Amino acid sequence: MSANEEKRAMAAIGDYETVLPFQAVGVTPFILRETNDGDFREVLFRCARNDYAVVFVQEDFYTANQNYIQEVNETYSVSVIPIPGIRGGSGAGLKSIRSSVERAVGMDIFAVK
């Protein structure tokens, strides 16, 4: 990275137990109490509009709002990354990575034969 490049912030959206540890490494936590689509969408839109580079999203919110997240990804230069919640993951993160790699490479390189 060159000296004149600006640094863009990172955020984490989810419940208290999931996102608060991210604050220790400089990620801005946005704590949501419930899987409320309106609140989540408002926070994600604010992060995208304020030019956050990466937004980590708890899988519960990610799976409930995939279409909205796709719209935000197409409109703003933000990467939305699903993370497992405190109760464990649902596999949404792996599915997202697999889909992104398949689009980039043109084939599913993770397929088991």
Buried (B, 14 or more C-beta within 10 A) or exposed (E): EEEEEEEEBBBBBBBEEBBBEBEEEEBBBBBBEEBEEEBBBEBBBEBBEEEBBBBBBBBBBBBBBBEBBEBBEEEBEBEBBBBBBEEEEBEBBEBBEBEEBBEEEEEEEEEEE
